[in-house]
Amino acid sequence: HLLQSVKTRVIKNNLNPVWNESLMLSIPESIPPLKIIVYDKDSFKNDDFMGEAEIDIQPLVSAAKAYEKSSINESMQLGKWVASGDNTLVKDGIISLEEGKVRQEISLRLQHVERGVLEIELECVPLTQ
């Protein structure tokens, strides 16, 4: 399968960066975890590794497929990725239907680093849109 990668823009001089930008990936038939790697950009030496995270997007994709042809207009919770000792979630990752879009808000601890939390919102959109 084809490995896809996208990069955010660089945010300078900020220990709590907020990107507030949308990045798009197409999802293959066999759904791999979404892997996120965070770096601190340095001008004069190699960029510093700041942690990484893996997100299981299978439940989000399943919910999106189930509600793809739905005509439900009100917001509702479809499911969740439950925070536990077996994963790095800070709180449950709620999957919801809002304005006809299936979204999941995820807050998880970065791995292989002393500390750090990544907050991300995922949205699954059919290619027909």
N, C-alpha and C positions, 0 to 999 in steps of 0.2 A: 504494500500500500504506500501511497505517496505521503511523505512527511511534509506537513505544512507548518510555517511559522510566520508570525507577525510581530512587529515591534511597536511599542508606544513611543511617543516623543520623549525627549529628555526634559526633566524638570530640575532646574538648577537651584542649589542652595536651600534645600528643603528636606528636613528629616521626616516629615509626614506628607509625602507628595500625594496629590489628588489629580489623577489623570483626566477623568471625566471625558473620555473619548470612546468611540465605538470601534471595535476591531472585528472583522468578520472572517470566519473559517467555515469551509464546507465540511459536513460530517459524513465520513464513509459508512458503508454498510456495517462493517464490524467496528464498533465504536470504541476507540481507545480512550484512556483517561486524558483529560486536558492537563498539560504540564506547563506550569508557569515558573519562570526563573527571573529573579530580581537582581539587578546589578547597580552598584554605585559607580557612576561614570567618572573616570579620572583622566585629566588632560595629559599628564606627563608619565603615567605608568599604566599597567594593566588595570582594567575595571575590577572593582572589588565585588566578589560574590556576596549577596545579601540574603540568600535563602531561596527556597523553591517550594512549590506546592503541587500536588496532583489532585485533580477534581474528577470524580466519577460523574460523567454527564449522562449516563444511561437512563436514570430516572427522569431527568428533564426531557430527553428526547422521546421517551415512551409517553410521557404526559402530553407533549406537543403533538405526537402522532394521534393520540386518542381524542384530542380536542381540535384537531385540524379543521374538521368540517362542522364544528359545533356552532350553533347560533346563539349561545349564551352570552348575554351582554354584561351581567353583573360580575363584580370581582368575586373570586372564590379561591380557597386553598385547595390544591389538587393533591398535595403530598409533601413529604419532607425527607431530607437526608438528616438523620438523627445524630446529634453530637454524642460521642461515647469515648471510652478509653481506647477504642480500636481505631479512632481517626483523629484528625487534627482540628476538627471544627471547634470554634469558640462557642457557637450556639447553633441550634437546628437550622439547616438550610431549607427555608420554606419555598416550595414550588407553588406558584399561584397563576391564576388566569386574570389578567387585567387588560381591559380594552381590547379583548380578543387576542391578546398576546400571552404566551406561556413564558414566565420568567422565574428565575431562582436567585435569591440573594444569599451569598455565601460569605462567611467570615471565618477564616482559618489561620492557624499559626503556621508561620513559615518554618520549614525544616532545614536541618544542617546549618543552623545559625543560632546564636545565643537567644535572641528574641526578635519578634516582629510579627505583625498580623497583616494579612491581606484581606481586603474587603472588595468583593466583585459582584456585579450583577450579570447574570447570563440570560440570554433570551434566545429561544429557538424559533426560527422563522422558516416556513416552508419555502422552497425555491420558487414557487408559483407567485409569491408576493413581490 
